[in-house]
Amino acid sequence: MKPKKLTQLRESKYFRAGVGGFFLRGASLGLMILGSILLARVLGPAQLGLYSFALALVAIAGLPVQMGIPTLVLRETARFESSRSWARVRGVWTWASRRIIFASAVVIPVIGLAAWVLKEALPPGGLPPVFVSLALIPLIALALLRGAALGGLHRPVLGQLPESLVRPGGFVLVLAVAAIVGAPLSATCAMGLQVAATALAFAVGATILLRAAPAEIKNAPEDVSCRHEWNRAVWPLAMIAGMQIVLQSLDILMLGIWRTAEEVGLYKIAASAASLTVVGLTIVNLVIVPSFARLHSGGDIASLGRMAATGAAWALGTALPVAALLVLAGPLILSLLYGESFRLAYEPMVILIVGQVVNAFYGSCVSLLNMSGHERTTLRGLTIATVINVGLNAVLIPSYGVSGAAIATLVSTVVWNVLLGRSVRRLLGVACTPLGLITGGGK
């Protein structure tokens, strides 16, 4: 086959993978939105608040278990697969699985005991859903690990399928049945259904990996000689992932501790509705981020800048109409989709939308830094934003409730975007905002 035709074939393969990932992500977003609507309808504000509090707690509690391992497995699998080091591929999978299982065996009892001892600090009725949610810690970590392994084998769509489609799809199906028959659900029951859906997704992912893995990996011995290198490499990745999860979850935890479960439920819906503003950014990242590392390593900074600026322009262009619709018709949309009691989520939703528009304006600044080897810069910016978020939550939530939490999130979102956007200009010489189109992608 001629080189030109071979290149075209490869590009066609990547194009098909991109298209498949695009539609999979779109289906996943649709299921997540439908799931939040059904949860609000079936549970109501108070029980939804307890459910959301338990999910936020388990997201933070799972940090020592995940430890950036899925990202490391994705990178190392791709590296060893390209050199056909099958023993090391199996080795990194085994090392990661054992580490997750061991960490889960330590973290789950510790978090369970801490929740029991500090149960008076939890929202009333919050202990049972917290206990049930602990089962998600190893299930989510292992599911992400399986997806990363498939991604490293150049099967990204298959890798995303269980978590993006099977898990939310199964959960939505059960919730829809409950809503149709009018069965009352508590936060604890809903969490149990979430655990079952996650376990199903993990089983599907494990089956897919078993069938998709090359025979050479299955027959190879386990080579874990790089485990010391993996242990060192995982820390910065873990810190970045941890800061992002803390920024997403800490406001809900602090609301649950200092305010009521109803307010947690309102804030959860406000955040879910506001996140619709950055659906375009999510899709843009799916399409362009894989090219960042290639363009940077090839020294094509001009193309890198144009791609980043174009992506930010698309993200902002899709964010503004959605933001305008939600701001202008927010109370009606909230009452129609989630129920009349969720109209009170309008004010925090508007505040959060402002932060999401800023997020869209700065585009893929985090991925630009991470893909160009500046992970520590990303970590520093996210750490500063997290400290500000915690401080503002502590000051504002006791007096202003959900609006105070939304303001804290808005300020911290603006801070990390501005800091990382400036770092992109300083370190890479490009603009990650739509303004880069005026300067041809440069700063």
C-alpha positions in Angstrom: 0.0 0.0 0.0 1.3 3.4 -0.9 2.3 5.7 2.0 -0.3 8.3 1.0 -3.1 5.8 1.1 -1.9 4.4 4.3 -1.9 7.8 5.8 -5.5 8.4 4.6 -6.5 5.1 6.1 -5.1 6.0 9.4 -6.8 9.4 9.3 -10.0 7.7 8.4 -9.7 5.4 11.5 -9.1 8.3 13.8 -12.0 10.2 12.2 -14.3 7.3 12.8 -13.1 7.0 16.4 -13.7 10.7 16.9 -17.2 10.5 15.4 -18.0 7.5 17.6 -16.7 9.3 20.7 -18.7 12.4 19.7 -22.0 10.6 19.5 -21.2 8.5 22.6 -20.5 11.7 24.6 -23.7 13.2 23.3 -25.7 10.2 24.4 -24.0 10.2 27.8 -24.8 13.9 28.4 -28.4 13.3 27.4 -28.7 10.4 29.8 -27.1 12.4 32.6 -29.6 15.3 32.1 -32.5 12.8 32.0 -31.2 11.2 35.1 -31.0 14.4 37.0 -34.6 15.3 36.0 -35.9 11.9 37.1 -34.0 12.0 40.4 -35.5 15.4 41.1 -39.0 14.2 40.3 -38.7 11.0 42.2 -36.8 12.2 45.2 -37.7 15.8 45.8 -35.3 18.4 47.1 -34.6 16.9 50.6 -33.9 13.3 49.5 -32.0 14.6 46.4 -29.9 16.6 48.8 -29.0 13.6 50.9 -28.2 11.6 47.7 -26.0 14.4 46.3 -24.2 14.8 49.6 -23.3 11.1 49.7 -22.1 11.2 46.1 -19.9 14.3 46.8 -18.5 12.6 49.9 -17.6 9.4 48.0 -16.1 11.4 45.2 -13.6 13.0 47.6 -13.1 9.8 49.7 -12.2 8.0 46.5 -9.3 10.2 45.7 -6.7 8.1 47.7 -8.0 5.1 45.8 -7.9 6.5 42.2 -4.7 8.5 42.8 -4.5 9.5 39.1 -4.1 5.8 38.2 -6.4 5.7 35.2 -4.5 8.5 33.5 -1.2 6.7 34.2 -2.6 3.4 32.9 -3.8 5.1 29.7 -0.4 6.6 29.1 1.7 3.5 30.0 -0.5 1.1 28.1 -0.2 3.2 24.9 3.6 3.5 25.4 4.2 -0.2 26.0 1.7 -1.2 23.3 3.6 0.8 20.7 6.8 -1.0 21.7 5.0 -4.3 22.0 6.1 -4.7 25.6 3.2 -7.0 26.4 4.5 -8.1 29.8 4.7 -4.6 30.9 1.2 -3.8 29.7 -0.1 -6.7 31.8 2.2 -5.6 34.6 0.8 -2.1 34.8 -2.7 -3.4 34.7 -2.0 -5.8 37.5 -0.2 -3.2 39.6 -3.0 -0.7 39.2 -5.7 -3.2 40.0 -4.0 -4.4 43.2 -3.3 -0.8 44.3 -6.9 0.1 43.9 -8.2 -2.9 45.8 -5.7 -2.5 48.6 -6.5 1.3 48.9 -10.2 0.5 48.9 -9.8 -2.0 51.7 -8.2 0.7 53.8 -10.3 3.7 52.8 -13.8 2.2 53.0 -13.6 1.2 56.7 -11.9 4.5 57.7 -14.6 6.6 55.9 -17.3 4.4 57.3 -16.0 4.8 60.9 -15.5 8.5 60.5 -19.1 8.9 59.1 -20.4 7.0 62.1 -18.4 9.0 64.7 -19.3 12.3 63.0 -22.9 11.4 62.2 -24.2 14.4 64.1 -22.4 16.7 61.6 -24.2 15.0 58.6 -27.6 16.2 57.4 -30.4 14.3 59.2 -30.9 11.0 57.6 -27.6 11.3 55.7 -25.8 8.3 57.2 -27.5 5.4 55.4 -26.9 6.7 51.9 -23.3 7.5 52.8 -22.8 3.9 53.9 -24.3 2.5 50.7 -22.3 4.9 48.6 -19.0 3.5 49.9 -19.4 0.5 47.6 -18.9 3.0 44.7 -15.3 3.7 45.7 -13.7 0.5 44.2 -16.3 0.1 41.5 -15.7 3.5 40.0 -11.9 3.3 40.3 -11.8 -0.2 38.6 -14.3 0.9 35.9 -12.1 3.9 35.1 -9.1 1.7 35.1 -10.7 -0.7 32.5 -11.6 2.3 30.3 -8.1 3.6 30.5 -6.6 0.3 29.5 -8.9 0.1 26.4 -8.0 3.7 25.6 -4.3 2.8 25.7 -5.0 0.0 23.2 -6.5 2.6 20.8 -10.1 1.5 21.6 -11.3 4.8 23.2 -15.0 4.4 22.2 -15.1 0.9 23.7 -13.3 2.3 26.7 -15.9 5.0 27.3 -18.9 2.8 26.5 -19.6 1.3 30.0 -19.2 4.6 32.0 -20.8 6.8 29.4 -23.7 4.6 28.3 -24.2 1.5 30.4 -24.0 3.1 33.8 -26.2 6.2 33.2 -28.5 4.2 30.9 -29.2 1.5 33.4 -29.7 4.0 36.2 -32.1 6.1 34.1 -34.1 3.0 33.1 -34.7 2.0 36.7 -35.6 5.6 37.7 -38.0 5.8 34.8 -39.8 2.7 35.9 -40.1 4.0 39.4 -41.4 7.4 38.1 -44.0 5.7 35.9 -45.4 3.4 38.6 -45.2 6.1 41.2 -43.0 4.2 43.5 -41.6 6.3 46.3 -37.8 6.2 46.5 -35.5 7.4 49.3 -31.9 8.7 48.9 -30.7 5.3 50.2 -32.7 3.3 47.6 -31.5 5.6 44.8 -27.9 5.2 45.9 -28.4 1.4 45.9 -29.6 1.6 42.3 -26.6 3.7 41.5 -24.3 1.1 42.9 -26.0 -1.6 40.9 -25.7 0.4 37.7 -22.0 1.0 38.4 -21.4 -2.7 39.1 -23.1 -3.5 35.8 -20.9 -1.0 33.9 -17.8 -2.5 35.5 -18.8 -6.0 34.5 -19.5 -4.9 30.9 -16.1 -3.0 30.8 -14.2 -6.0 32.2 -15.8 -8.3 29.6 -15.0 -5.8 26.8 -11.4 -5.6 27.9 -11.1 -9.3 28.1 -12.2 -9.7 24.6 -10.4 -6.7 23.1 -7.0 -7.3 24.7 -4.5 -8.9 22.3 -3.6 -12.5 23.0 0.0 -11.5 23.6 -1.1 -9.6 26.7 -3.1 -12.5 28.1 -0.3 -14.9 27.6 2.5 -12.6 28.8 4.0 -12.8 32.3 3.5 -9.8 34.6 6.4 -7.4 34.4 6.1 -4.9 37.3 9.7 -3.8 37.2 8.6 -0.2 36.5 6.5 0.0 39.7 8.8 2.5 41.4 8.6 4.7 38.3 4.8 4.4 38.3 4.6 5.2 42.0 6.5 8.4 41.4 4.7 9.4 38.3 1.2 9.0 39.7 1.5 11.7 42.4 1.3 14.9 40.2 -1.5 13.3 38.2 -3.4 12.4 41.4 -3.0 15.9 42.7 -4.5 17.5 39.6 -7.4 15.1 39.5 -7.9 15.6 43.2 -8.1 19.3 43.0 -10.6 19.1 40.2 -12.9 16.8 42.1 -12.6 18.9 45.3 -13.6 22.0 43.4 -16.6 20.1 42.0 -17.7 18.4 45.3 -16.6 20.5 48.3 -19.4 23.1 48.1 -22.0 20.4 48.3 -20.4 18.8 51.3 -20.1 22.2 53.1 -23.7 23.0 52.3 -24.8 19.6 53.7 -22.8 20.2 56.9 -23.9 23.9 57.6 -27.3 24.1 55.9 -30.2 21.7 55.0 -30.6 18.8 52.7 -33.2 20.7 50.8 -30.6 23.4 49.9 -28.1 20.7 48.8 -30.8 19.4 46.4 -31.5 22.9 45.1 -27.8 23.5 44.6 -27.3 20.2 42.8 -30.0 21.1 40.3 -28.6 24.6 39.8 -25.2 23.1 39.1 -26.6 20.5 36.7 -28.6 23.1 34.8 -25.6 25.5 34.6 -23.4 22.7 33.3 -25.5 22.7 30.1 -23.7 25.9 29.2 -20.4 24.0 28.7 -21.7 21.1 26.7 -20.0 22.7 23.7 -16.7 22.9 25.5 -16.9 19.2 26.4 -17.4 18.2 22.8 -14.7 20.6 21.6 -12.2 19.0 24.1 -13.1 15.6 22.8 -12.3 16.6 19.3 -9.2 18.8 19.6 -7.3 17.8 22.8 -5.7 14.6 21.3 -3.9 16.8 18.8 -2.3 19.2 21.4 0.5 16.9 22.3 1.3 16.1 18.7 1.4 19.7 17.6 3.4 20.8 20.6 6.0 18.0 20.3 6.3 18.8 16.6 6.9 22.5 17.3 3.9 23.7 15.3 3.0 26.4 17.8 1.1 28.4 15.2 -1.3 25.6 14.5 -1.6 24.8 18.2 -2.6 28.4 18.9 -5.1 28.5 16.0 -6.7 25.2 17.1 -7.0 26.3 20.8 -8.5 29.7 19.8 -10.9 28.1 17.4 -12.0 25.6 20.0 -12.6 28.4 22.5 -14.6 30.3 20.0 -16.8 27.3 19.3 -17.2 26.7 23.1 -18.1 30.3 23.8 -20.4 30.5 20.7 -22.4 27.5 22.0 -22.3 28.6 25.6 -23.8 32.1 25.1 -27.2 31.0 23.6 -27.7 28.3 26.2 -26.8 30.8 29.0 -29.2 33.4 27.6 -32.0 30.8 27.4 -31.5 29.6 31.0 -31.2 33.2 32.3 -34.3 34.4 30.5 -36.5 31.4 31.0 -34.8 29.7 33.9 -37.8 29.6 36.4 -40.1 28.1 33.8 -37.5 25.6 32.7 -36.7 24.5 36.2 -40.3 24.1 37.2 -41.2 22.2 34.0 -38.2 19.8 34.1 -37.5 19.3 37.7 -40.7 20.4 39.5 -42.2 23.6 41.0 -40.1 23.2 44.2 -36.9 23.7 42.2 -37.7 27.2 41.1 -35.7 28.3 44.0 -32.6 27.0 42.3 -32.8 29.9 39.8 -30.6 32.4 41.6 -27.6 30.1 42.2 -28.0 28.7 38.7 -27.5 32.2 37.2 -24.4 32.8 39.3 -23.0 29.4 38.3 -23.8 30.2 34.6 -21.6 33.2 34.7 -18.7 31.0 35.9 -19.4 28.5 33.1 -19.3 31.2 30.5 -15.9 32.3 31.7 -14.9 28.6 31.6 -16.0 28.4 27.9 -14.2 31.6 27.1 -10.9 30.2 28.3 -11.4 27.0 26.4 -9.0 24.1 26.8 -6.4 25.9 28.9 -6.0 22.9 31.3 -5.5 20.4 28.5 -3.0 22.7 26.8 -0.8 22.8 29.8 -1.1 19.1 30.6 -0.5 18.0 27.1 2.6 20.2 26.8 4.3 18.9 30.0 3.2 21.7 32.4 1.2 19.7 34.8 2.7 21.4 37.8 1.5 24.8 36.5 -2.0 23.4 36.3 -1.7 22.0 39.8 -0.5 25.3 41.2 -3.5 27.2 39.6 -6.0 24.6 40.8 -4.6 24.6 44.3 -4.9 28.4 44.6 -8.5 28.2 43.3 -9.3 25.4 45.8 -8.0 27.4 48.8 -10.1 30.4 47.7 -13.1 28.1 47.2 -12.8 26.6 50.7 -12.4 30.0 52.3 -15.3 31.6 50.5 -17.6 28.7 51.2 -16.7 28.9 54.9 -17.5 32.6 54.9 -20.6 32.7 52.6 -22.5 29.4 53.1 -23.5 29.9 56.8 -25.2 33.3 55.9 -26.2 33.0 52.3 -26.7 29.2 51.7 -26.9 28.0 48.1 -26.2 31.5 46.7 -23.1 31.8 48.9 -21.8 28.4 47.6 -22.5 29.5 44.0 -20.6 32.8 44.5 -17.6 30.8 45.9 -17.7 28.5 42.9 -17.9 31.5 40.5 -14.9 33.3 42.0 -12.7 30.1 42.1 -13.7 29.3 38.5 -12.7 32.7 37.4 -9.4 32.5 39.3 -8.2 29.2 37.9 -9.2 30.1 34.4 -7.4 33.5 34.5 -4.3 32.0 36.1 -4.0 29.1 33.7 -4.9 31.2 30.7 -2.0 33.6 31.6 0.3 30.6 32.0 -0.6 29.3 28.5 0.4 32.7 27.1 3.6 32.8 29.1 4.8 29.2 28.6 3.4 28.4 25.2 3.2 31.7 23.5 -0.4 31.2 22.4 -3.8 32.5 23.4 -6.3 29.8 24.5 -9.3 32.2 24.2 -11.2 33.4 21.1 -9.1 36.5 21.1 -6.4 34.3 19.7 -8.2 34.3 16.3 -7.5 38.1 16.1 -3.8 37.5 16.5 -3.7 34.4 14.4 -3.4 32.1 17.4 -0.5 33.9 19.1 -0.7 35.8 22.4 
